[in-house]
Amino acid sequence: MKVSFTKPFKRDYKKLPGNIQELIDKQITYLLENPKHPSLQIKKMEGHPFIWEARITKGYRMTLQIDGDTCLLRRVGTHSILKTP
């Protein structure tokens, strides 16, 4: 699987603390190796049929779209980013 990043994802990522960025990197690695990895807890977002959310920590999430063998990472941050996936 390939990964690409939206501009909002890159902007969100840069604003986060270093320790959270490290956890995001780890979760992206899991996503690439095994999208069904239990720590990701991937699920479809309500009201957005093509957007999924994945867990970073208890308080942080990332949103993504999967198209064939490409995963587009859309947003990352606290739960508030789920309002604008």
SEVEX-739327 format. One record per residue (C-alpha): residue number from 0; residue in one letter; x, y, z. Coordinates in steps of 0.05 Angstrom, whole numbers, plus 5000, padded with zeros to 4 digits. Each point is the difference from the previous one (the first is absolute). Example, Ala and Ser with C-alpha at 12.3 -4.5 7.8 and 13.67 -1.06 7.14 Angstrom:
2
<r num="0" residu="A" c1="5246" c2="4910" c3="5156"/>
<r num="1" residu="S" c1="5027" c2="5069" c3="4987"/>
//
This chain:
85
<r num="0" residu="M" c1="5000" c2="5000" c3="5000"/>
<r num="1" residu="K" c1="5023" c2="5071" c3="4984"/>
<r num="2" residu="V" c1="4986" c2="5061" c3="5042"/>
<r num="3" residu="S" c1="4989" c2="5071" c3="4978"/>
<r num="4" residu="F" c1="4985" c2="5061" c3="5043"/>
<r num="5" residu="T" c1="4953" c2="5059" c3="4990"/>
<r num="6" residu="K" c1="5024" c2="5070" c3="5015"/>
<r num="7" residu="P" c1="4954" c2="5004" c3="5061"/>
<r num="8" residu="F" c1="5031" c2="4936" c3="5027"/>
<r num="9" residu="K" c1="5070" c2="5028" c3="4992"/>
<r num="10" residu="R" c1="4980" c2="5066" c3="5033"/>
<r num="11" residu="D" c1="4965" c2="4963" c3="5058"/>
<r num="12" residu="Y" c1="5060" c2="4954" c3="5010"/>
<r num="13" residu="K" c1="5050" c2="5058" c3="5005"/>
<r num="14" residu="K" c1="4959" c2="5032" c3="5056"/>
<r num="15" residu="L" c1="5000" c2="4938" c3="5044"/>
<r num="16" residu="P" c1="5050" c2="4986" c3="5056"/>
<r num="17" residu="G" c1="5060" c2="4956" c3="4982"/>
<r num="18" residu="N" c1="4977" c2="4941" c3="5042"/>
<r num="19" residu="I" c1="4933" c2="4999" c3="4964"/>
<r num="20" residu="Q" c1="5035" c2="5005" c3="4933"/>
<r num="21" residu="E" c1="5040" c2="4938" c3="5019"/>
<r num="22" residu="L" c1="4936" c2="4962" c3="5017"/>
<r num="23" residu="I" c1="4969" c2="5022" c3="4934"/>
<r num="24" residu="D" c1="5061" c2="4974" c3="4962"/>
<r num="25" residu="K" c1="4993" c2="4933" c3="5037"/>
<r num="26" residu="Q" c1="4926" c2="4995" c3="4982"/>
<r num="27" residu="I" c1="5015" c2="5016" c3="4927"/>
<r num="28" residu="T" c1="5050" c2="4943" c3="5000"/>
<r num="29" residu="Y" c1="4947" c2="4954" c3="5027"/>
<r num="30" residu="L" c1="4951" c2="5025" c3="4947"/>
<r num="31" residu="L" c1="5050" c2="4984" c3="4945"/>
<r num="32" residu="E" c1="5017" c2="4931" c3="5028"/>
<r num="33" residu="N" c1="4931" c2="4978" c3="5023"/>
<r num="34" residu="P" c1="4939" c2="5047" c3="4994"/>
<r num="35" residu="K" c1="4963" c2="4953" c3="5047"/>
<r num="36" residu="H" c1="5051" c2="5009" c3="5056"/>
<r num="37" residu="P" c1="4960" c2="5002" c3="5065"/>
<r num="38" residu="S" c1="5032" c2="5065" c3="5026"/>
<r num="39" residu="L" c1="4974" c2="5039" c3="4940"/>
<r num="40" residu="Q" c1="4927" c2="4985" c3="5015"/>
<r num="41" residu="I" c1="4981" c2="5023" c3="4930"/>
<r num="42" residu="K" c1="4926" c2="5014" c3="4989"/>
<r num="43" residu="K" c1="4958" c2="5037" c3="4949"/>
<r num="44" residu="M" c1="4979" c2="5069" c3="5019"/>
<r num="45" residu="E" c1="4925" c2="5014" c3="5007"/>
<r num="46" residu="G" c1="4974" c2="5043" c3="4944"/>
<r num="47" residu="H" c1="5063" c2="4993" c3="4958"/>
<r num="48" residu="P" c1="4994" c2="4935" c3="4960"/>
<r num="49" residu="F" c1="5072" c2="5002" c3="4972"/>
<r num="50" residu="I" c1="5037" c2="5027" c3="5061"/>
<r num="51" residu="W" c1="5027" c2="4957" c3="5056"/>
<r num="52" residu="E" c1="5030" c2="5018" c3="5068"/>
<r num="53" residu="A" c1="5058" c2="4967" c3="5035"/>
<r num="54" residu="R" c1="5023" c2="5005" c3="5072"/>
<r num="55" residu="I" c1="5066" c2="5031" c3="5019"/>
<r num="56" residu="T" c1="4988" c2="5004" c3="5075"/>
<r num="57" residu="K" c1="4940" c2="5007" c3="5044"/>
<r num="58" residu="G" c1="4995" c2="5073" c3="4982"/>
<r num="59" residu="Y" c1="5029" c2="5003" c3="4929"/>
<r num="60" residu="R" c1="4973" c2="4975" c3="4934"/>
<r num="61" residu="M" c1="5017" c2="5002" c3="4926"/>
<r num="62" residu="T" c1="4952" c2="4998" c3="4941"/>
<r num="63" residu="L" c1="5015" c2="4964" c3="4935"/>
<r num="64" residu="Q" c1="4972" c2="4975" c3="4934"/>
<r num="65" residu="I" c1="5021" c2="4935" c3="4967"/>
<r num="66" residu="D" c1="4999" c2="4994" c3="4925"/>
<r num="67" residu="G" c1="5028" c2="4935" c3="4973"/>
<r num="68" residu="D" c1="5071" c2="4994" c3="5028"/>
<r num="69" residu="T" c1="5005" c2="5073" c3="5020"/>
<r num="70" residu="C" c1="4982" c2="5029" c3="5067"/>
<r num="71" residu="L" c1="4988" c2="5076" c3="5001"/>
<r num="72" residu="L" c1="5011" c2="5028" c3="5070"/>
<r num="73" residu="R" c1="4953" c2="5060" c3="5006"/>
<r num="74" residu="R" c1="5004" c2="5029" c3="5071"/>
<r num="75" residu="V" c1="5033" c2="4985" c3="5066"/>
<r num="76" residu="G" c1="4990" c2="5028" c3="5070"/>
<r num="77" residu="T" c1="4953" c2="4999" c3="5059"/>
<r num="78" residu="H" c1="4929" c2="4977" c3="4994"/>
<r num="79" residu="S" c1="4980" c2="5069" c3="4974"/>
<r num="80" residu="I" c1="5030" c2="4984" c3="4932"/>
<r num="81" residu="L" c1="4945" c2="4949" c3="4990"/>
<r num="82" residu="K" c1="4952" c2="5059" c3="4990"/>
<r num="83" residu="T" c1="5037" c2="5017" c3="4935"/>
<r num="84" residu="P" c1="5029" c2="4934" c3="4976"/>
//
